[in-house]
Amino acid sequence: MLKKGTLLFFLLLIVWILLAGTDLQEIFFGALISLILTVVFFSKASIFSEFNLNPKAIIFMLIYIFVFAWELIKSNMDVAFRVIHPIIPINPGIVKVKTKLKSKLGRVILANSITLTPGTLTVDTNGEDYYIHWIDITSDDIEGATKQIVSKFEKYLEVIFG
């Protein structure tokens, strides 16, 4: 538990430094705020216990950032093409997909990742089932839709959150 609290402290501090700068006074104030937030919220937030803290998970976190960024760029380009196309080639609808993730935080991050990529929107979740509004349904069966929407994120989130 102490190791995860320490990780939270350093993550908060890194975010602070990235936002505020490297002035010594700013770093000191950021460290103080990070410590206070860690002490006050860490014991009450059981969600932090879902992070895996091993080298493989940390590497997968970094990879996930790039995978998400790539999917974000691809989906933005796809939606932009659809908007400027004279006929607007869309086939919208809601599809059901499944996830293998057991972690609550992992499921939330998956739902948000799907929603943040243009062309898809997480409408509802029910356990392992997600209902996704998809701008262009290319597969209406659960396995096909899951493979196209969920699997690109899920394999990384499974390692990060278990």
C-alpha positions as MATLAB code, in Angstrom:
seq = 'MLKKGTLLFFLLLIVWILLAGTDLQEIFFGALISLILTVVFFSKASIFSEFNLNPKAIIFMLIYIFVFAWELIKSNMDVAFRVIHPIIPINPGIVKVKTKLKSKLGRVILANSITLTPGTLTVDTNGEDYYIHWIDITSDDIEGATKQIVSKFEKYLEVIFG';
ca = [
       0.000    0.000    0.000;
       2.885    2.345    0.782;
       4.426    1.673   -2.630;
       1.199    2.634   -4.421;
       0.824    5.763   -2.288;
       4.359    6.753   -3.185;
       3.591    6.184   -6.862;
       0.495    8.386   -6.598;
       2.540   11.125   -4.927;
       5.156   11.087   -7.685;
       2.555   10.963  -10.451;
       0.809   14.005   -8.970;
       4.124   15.787   -8.602;
       5.133   15.044  -12.202;
       1.816   16.395  -13.474;
       2.322   19.489  -11.302;
       5.825   20.070  -12.672;
       4.626   19.628  -16.251;
       1.907   22.223  -15.690;
       3.684   24.715  -13.404;
       7.328   24.569  -14.442;
      10.635   23.780  -12.784;
      11.040   26.784  -10.510;
      12.233   25.532   -7.089;
       9.444   27.316   -5.247;
       6.832   25.813   -7.611;
       8.279   22.315   -7.135;
       8.207   22.710   -3.341;
       4.586   23.909   -3.408;
       3.678   21.085   -5.824;
       5.302   18.514   -3.555;
       3.332   19.852   -0.597;
       0.024   19.760   -2.493;
       0.813   16.282   -3.876;
       1.585   15.007   -0.380;
      -1.639   16.454    1.036;
      -3.721   14.960   -1.793;
      -2.040   11.594   -1.393;
      -2.583   11.472    2.379;
      -6.184   12.687    2.248;
      -7.486   10.720   -0.730;
      -5.355    7.604   -1.074;
      -6.745    5.728    1.928;
     -10.337    6.450    0.883;
      -9.900    5.651   -2.811;
      -9.677    1.888   -3.226;
      -9.536    2.367   -6.973;
      -5.789    3.036   -6.753;
      -5.248   -0.533   -5.601;
      -6.172   -1.707   -9.115;
      -2.933   -0.428  -10.680;
      -0.278   -3.029  -11.353;
       3.121   -1.708  -10.358;
       5.512   -3.874  -12.261;
       7.884   -2.926  -15.084;
       5.719   -4.602  -17.728;
       2.624   -2.599  -16.660;
       4.562    0.667  -16.675;
       5.881   -0.052  -20.174;
       2.353   -0.920  -21.314;
       1.105    2.401  -19.860;
       3.559    4.248  -22.061;
       2.672    2.117  -25.091;
      -1.040    2.676  -24.407;
      -0.576    6.442  -24.635;
       0.869    6.069  -28.143;
      -1.726    3.488  -29.205;
      -4.529    5.764  -28.010;
      -2.964    8.772  -29.759;
      -2.680    6.803  -33.015;
      -6.297    5.623  -32.806;
      -7.357    9.195  -32.048;
      -5.575   10.496  -35.150;
      -7.003    7.725  -37.356;
     -10.559    8.229  -36.137;
     -10.320   12.019  -36.514;
      -9.198   11.589  -40.111;
     -12.001    9.098  -40.765;
     -14.695   11.387  -39.368;
     -13.254   14.396  -41.206;
     -13.388   12.422  -44.460;
     -17.007   11.526  -43.814;
     -17.897   15.153  -43.128;
     -16.315   16.520  -46.332;
     -17.473   13.634  -48.556;
     -20.342   14.750  -50.813;
     -22.614   11.848  -49.877;
     -21.534   11.425  -46.195;
     -20.993    7.656  -46.096;
     -22.294    6.663  -42.668;
     -24.165    3.689  -41.310;
     -24.852    4.685  -37.688;
     -26.191    2.443  -34.995;
     -25.617    0.944  -31.575;
     -23.581   -2.234  -31.212;
     -22.947   -4.446  -28.221;
     -19.348   -5.316  -27.406;
     -17.784   -7.309  -24.584;
     -14.699   -6.723  -22.484;
     -12.485   -9.146  -20.583;
     -11.375   -6.457  -18.127;
     -12.167   -7.166  -14.464;
     -10.872   -3.925  -12.974;
     -13.405   -1.120  -12.474;
     -10.819    1.517  -13.328;
      -9.721   -0.410  -16.405;
     -13.345   -0.575  -17.595;
     -13.824    3.150  -17.031;
     -10.659    3.975  -18.966;
     -11.773    1.646  -21.771;
     -15.195    3.324  -21.965;
     -13.582    6.774  -21.986;
     -11.036    5.747  -24.621;
     -13.843    4.538  -26.867;
     -15.822    7.740  -26.312;
     -12.837   10.031  -26.883;
     -12.109    8.560  -30.304;
     -14.425   10.271  -32.818;
     -16.958    8.014  -34.485;
     -17.707    5.982  -31.372;
     -19.517    6.810  -28.160;
     -20.040    4.595  -25.126;
     -23.772    4.832  -24.465;
     -24.141    2.321  -21.628;
     -22.217   -0.318  -19.728;
     -23.573   -3.368  -17.988;
     -20.856   -5.537  -16.463;
     -18.778   -6.879  -19.325;
     -21.209   -5.535  -21.946;
     -20.739   -2.096  -23.490;
     -23.229   -0.477  -25.831;
     -21.438    1.709  -28.352;
     -22.919    4.185  -30.820;
     -20.819    3.694  -33.916;
     -20.869    6.141  -36.827;
     -20.275    3.422  -39.416;
     -21.195   -0.096  -38.365;
     -19.048   -2.529  -40.292;
     -19.779   -5.508  -38.040;
     -22.977   -5.941  -36.078;
     -22.055   -9.221  -34.380;
     -20.566   -8.974  -30.884;
     -17.236  -10.644  -31.706;
     -16.575   -8.553  -34.815;
     -17.521   -5.262  -33.180;
     -15.473   -6.126  -30.101;
     -12.450   -6.873  -32.257;
     -12.742   -3.573  -34.153;
     -13.591   -1.261  -31.233;
     -12.368   -2.790  -27.964;
      -9.431   -5.117  -28.627;
      -6.953   -2.401  -29.648;
      -7.254   -0.829  -26.173;
      -8.111   -3.858  -24.065;
      -4.875   -5.809  -24.512;
      -2.898   -2.957  -22.928;
      -5.414   -2.121  -20.213;
      -5.525   -5.775  -19.170;
      -1.808   -5.719  -18.377;
      -1.990   -2.315  -16.654;
      -5.003   -3.057  -14.448;
      -5.232   -6.849  -14.403;
];
